[in-house]
Amino acid sequence: MIKIDAEGSELDIIRGAENIISSSNELIIIYEINRELSGQELLDALNSLGFKLFIVKDGKLFSSIHKLDSVPRGTSNLVAVKQTKN
């Protein structure tokens, strides 16, 4: 599991760790997403690395997210889950 709290630099961190992330079959990344700081490019990067993205609300995972428009305004917690079959 990776927890990122980087105030808008999440994409840079994901790109910097891409080799490690790509080589992992099971991985969870948790970070705060803010529509004003995080762009669609971050969601696209995680999707292309094999992650399913979920918003956390009231301690539960809700619906898979593909577009930034699906993320509530303000700050939300996002969980990216990668599970690949060997």
Number of C-alpha atoms within 10 A of each C-alpha: 10 12 11 14 12 13 12 17 13 19 17 12 12 18 14 11 11 15 10 10 20 14 10 12 12 14 17 16 18 19 17 21 27 19 18 11 12 17 16 12 12 19 21 14 15 22 17 11 15 17 21 19 24 20 22 16 11 6 8 9 14 14 12 13 18 16 13 19 10 12 18 12 12 11 13 16 16 21 24 22 19 20 13 11 5 4
